[in-house]
Amino acid sequence: MSDLSEDETDPMHKRSRRHSSSTAATTTKSHGSGSSGGKRRGSMTSTTSEETEEDSFYREAYVSLLTALEADHPVEVIGLELNGLRMTADAPFTQVRHAASAAMMTRVEQILEDSNKPAGTTLTTIVDKLFTHLNILLKRMIFDMDDQVDFLLWLQKVVIKREKGGAMVQAAAFKMYNDDLITEDAVMKWWGSKESVGEGGDDMTKAEMVKVKEACKGFVDWLQEAEEEDSDEDEDDE
């Protein structure tokens, strides 16, 4: 592969906090939920004279990735196509993360709303499977803490119009943390950022951003409580 250089249960029950000394250690654009079963993805197939290069790349990358996810393409094939689009457009990685986060959250919503999904399918199981499938791809677009924060912000922004947007972001953040794609420091930096409360946007956007963010409070509280427990244990060992 080319280098890209509510659920009804709480997902945090699946794994305890990792100790440092052990192996246990977006956007205001909205998209139709769409599905490979005939629902629409949204009107993203035509280019207008007013479309910017950034918009054009986002549109093409979003449609390409979502179509590949619907067809269950191998991650290597998805990466090659996305990398080709990025190189052709000379797009910065934040735009890649934008398109990827939007396509992934759309795909999560598609599966969640599919009346023919397997029994026992939940938001957490959908996110776990999708993010596991795309783990290598994500590692090729997220390189440092700033990238991690950027991806969390895009996840937040692209779901503000979605009914279960907050739960989707929390499940995604926990999965990424569990898979070492994001760190606790990155989560806290995102949580405390002005962008996470929609600074610079209109009042409606701010309210929507805050709503999604607050839905992730359980995950952030869990991280903070686990950190406090680690500190207490360290003091006891001294």
Secondary structure, 3 states (H helix, E strand, C coil): CCCCCCCCCCHHHHCCCCCCCCCCCCCCCCCCCCCCCCCCCCCCCCCCCCCCHHHHHHHHHHHHHHHHHHCCCCHHHHHHHHHHHHHHHCCCHHHHHHHHHHHHHHHHHHHHHCCCCCCCCCHHHHHHHHHHHCHHHHHCCCCCHHHHHHHHHHHHHHCCCCCCHHHHHHHHHHHHHHCCCCCHHHHHHHHHCCHHHCCCCCHHHHHHHHHHHHCCHHHHHHHHHHHHHHHHHHHHHC
